[in-house]
Amino acid sequence: MDDATWAALALTLTVLGAVWTWHAFRRRGLASGLRGAGLTLLPVAAYLTDTLRMFTRIGTAVGDWATGLVLSPVVWSGIVLAGVAAVLLVVSGVVRDRERAKAVDGAPRSDPEPRRATGKGKPAIGTPDGGDDDLADIEALLRKRGIS
């Protein structure tokens, strides 16, 4: 399209927007009218910055890509490969999370009995009078990292 066509399109959109803005202002109030005025100025701004032409080029490029997508087996093989890649990335994240969880937990515990206090002082966490097992796990992890 030539420059006159773009100008006519921008002018038409602006006039339609101005009519809509006037009705919005009269029926819904100032806030709606101001919002409409802002939207009404966008086609003129897009024309002056050649953004209308850019959006048309983008739309044409997407349309050409879509028609090539439907008719090309090479493109479909690329889509299948992209899907396989996405599945592999998701699975690798799940595997990594499981490996990290094993590294933090360490080896599975062999004795299911709660720990008992072995000396003087307060009872050990995990005993019936000392707290719950979740806190014992956290305390053991902190001790292992040197945080007391």
C-alpha positions in Angstrom: 0.0 0.0 0.0 1.2 3.5 -0.6 1.4 6.4 1.8 -2.1 7.8 0.9 -3.7 4.5 1.7 -2.1 4.4 5.1 -3.2 8.0 5.8 -6.8 7.2 4.8 -6.8 4.1 7.0 -5.4 6.1 10.0 -7.9 8.9 9.4 -10.8 6.4 9.2 -9.8 4.7 12.4 -9.4 8.0 14.1 -12.8 9.3 13.1 -14.5 6.1 14.1 -12.7 6.3 17.4 -13.7 9.9 17.9 -17.4 9.0 17.5 -17.0 6.1 19.9 -15.2 8.4 22.4 -17.9 11.0 22.2 -20.6 8.4 22.9 -18.6 6.9 25.8 -18.0 10.3 27.3 -21.7 11.1 27.2 -23.0 7.8 28.4 -20.3 6.5 30.8 -18.5 9.6 32.1 -15.2 11.2 32.1 -13.0 8.2 32.7 -14.4 6.2 29.8 -14.2 9.3 27.5 -10.5 9.8 28.4 -9.8 6.1 27.8 -11.5 6.4 24.4 -9.6 9.5 23.5 -6.3 7.7 24.2 -7.3 4.8 22.0 -8.5 7.2 19.3 -5.1 8.8 19.0 -3.3 5.5 18.5 -4.0 5.1 14.8 -2.6 8.5 14.0 0.4 7.8 16.1 0.9 4.4 14.4 0.7 6.1 11.0 3.2 8.8 11.9 5.7 6.3 13.2 5.1 3.8 10.4 3.9 1.2 12.9 0.8 0.4 10.8 3.0 -0.6 8.0 5.1 -2.7 10.4 2.1 -4.5 11.8 0.9 -5.3 8.2 4.3 -6.7 7.4 4.3 -8.8 10.6 0.7 -10.1 9.7 1.8 -11.0 6.2 4.9 -12.8 7.5 2.8 -14.8 10.0 0.3 -15.6 7.3 3.0 -16.8 5.0 4.5 -18.9 7.8 1.1 -20.4 8.6 0.4 -21.4 5.1 3.9 -23.0 4.8 3.3 -24.7 8.1 0.1 -26.5 6.9 1.5 -27.7 3.6 5.1 -28.6 4.4 6.2 -31.9 5.9 9.6 -30.5 6.6 8.0 -27.9 8.9 5.9 -30.6 10.6 9.1 -32.5 11.3 10.5 -29.4 12.9 7.4 -29.0 15.0 7.7 -32.6 16.2 11.4 -32.0 17.1 10.4 -28.9 19.0 7.8 -30.9 20.9 10.3 -33.6 21.7 12.8 -31.0 22.9 10.1 -29.4 25.2 9.3 -32.8 26.7 13.0 -33.5 27.3 13.4 -30.2 29.0 10.5 -30.8 31.3 11.6 -34.3 32.2 15.2 -33.2 32.9 13.8 -30.7 35.4 11.8 -33.4 37.2 14.8 -35.7 37.3 17.1 -32.9 38.6 14.6 -32.1 41.3 14.5 -35.7 42.4 18.3 -36.0 42.4 18.5 -32.9 44.6 15.9 -34.3 46.9 17.9 -37.5 47.3 21.1 -35.5 47.9 19.5 -33.5 50.7 17.8 -36.5 52.3 20.8 -38.8 52.1 20.5 -42.5 52.4 17.2 -43.9 53.6 17.0 -44.4 57.3 17.3 -48.0 58.4 15.8 -47.6 61.9 12.3 -46.2 62.1 12.5 -45.7 65.9 12.6 -42.1 67.1 15.9 -40.9 68.5 16.3 -40.9 72.3 18.2 -38.6 74.5 21.6 -40.0 75.3 22.8 -37.7 78.0 21.8 -34.9 80.4 19.7 -32.0 79.3 16.5 -31.7 77.4 15.1 -34.7 75.5 16.0 -35.2 71.8 13.7 -34.0 69.1 11.7 -36.8 67.8 10.9 -38.4 71.1 7.4 -38.3 72.5 8.3 -35.5 74.9 10.7 -33.6 72.6 8.9 -32.6 69.4 8.1 -34.1 66.0 10.1 -35.9 63.4 10.0 -33.1 60.8 11.9 -30.8 63.2 14.4 -33.6 63.8 15.1 -33.9 60.1 15.6 -30.1 59.8 17.8 -30.0 62.9 20.0 -32.9 61.5 20.3 -31.1 58.2 21.3 -27.9 59.8 23.9 -29.7 62.0 25.3 -31.4 58.9 25.8 -28.0 57.3 27.5 -26.7 60.4 24.6 -24.4 61.4 23.5 -24.8 65.0 
